[in-house]
Amino acid sequence: MTPTIAEAADRQQAAAPRPTDPRAARSRAAAMQAAQELLAEQGWAAVTHVAVAARSGVGRTTLYRHWPEAAGLIRDAIVDRICNARAVPTGDLHGDLVRGLNGLREVLHDPVSEIGMRAVIDRAGVDPSFAGLKVTLYQEGSLVLREVVEAAKSRGELPADLDTSTAVDELAGPLVFRRLLAGRTFGVSFVRRIVDDFLAAHQVR
């Protein structure tokens, strides 16, 4: 069963390093900021424990304890951006799909997450840690759309037999293709056209 946004947030919080005091919270925030800056400035290869420690001032021992592999730093750097762009569904199908896809649009145009996702796609075929990271990012990035589609199916606004994964592909696929493969920028008007076409094909009248 696909987790809800609230369940995923709880899961992410439980999986993340839990600061025990304000200093630990500041250290983690500093490490994340450093990792995001390095990712945007120099690419995934620059996100190392040594580089993050040098830029953030957080000790390497602390970094290794929370992120044994550099891929974990990259994962959390991107997931942080995804969570910041995530919209909470309201029950309005059209509006929720637009907001959900627009969050993805913002992530795809954000230097940290865009460069990170390109790196993950490039490395996933040869590095198991990046292959696992790709699965995680897909789950995190599609979470809102999955919840919106599932809720609409339960309300009878979308066909009950509509495959949720296929629906997500139809909605998110054009954005990912246009940005990561074609290298083109686009605005919310493009997002609205994707949503309108999807509902024209699937919405129960």
HELIX and SHEET records of a PDB file:
HELIX    1   1 ILE A    5  ALA A   15  1                                  11    
HELIX    2   2 PRO A   22  GLN A   42  1                                  21    
HELIX    3   3 TRP A   44  ALA A   46  5                                   3    
HELIX    4   4 HIS A   49  SER A   56  1                                   8    
HELIX    5   5 ARG A   60  HIS A   66  1                                   7    
HELIX    6   6 ALA A   70  ASN A   84  1                                  15    
HELIX    7   7 LEU A   93  HIS A  109  1                                  17    
HELIX    8   8 PRO A  111  ARG A  123  1                                  13    
HELIX    9   9 PRO A  128  ARG A  155  1                                  28    
HELIX   10  10 THR A  164  VAL A  176  1                                  13    
HELIX   11  11 PHE A  177  LEU A  181  3                                   5    
HELIX   12  12 VAL A  188  HIS A  202  1                                  15    
END                                                                             
